[in-house]
């Protein structure tokens, strides 16, 4: 169930340099290419912290 929530979601940011909407795969690419792996050794930990600090807001699309 958690996997579906993440794959059906987009993340939105209004932070300078991160503005816009991203898919799950784009968030993984952002993590892979820009994040300090010593500070955030896992993608899930980084994503949780980005949501908790309101750097990114998760938007889940609900389908009927």
PyMOL commands that set and color helices and strands:
alter all, ss='L'
color gray80, all
select helices_A, chain A and resi 2-7+24-34+43-52
alter helices_A, ss='H'
color red, helices_A
select strands_A, chain A and resi 9-13+20-23+57-60
alter strands_A, ss='S'
color yellow, strands_A
deselect
rebuild
show_as cartoon
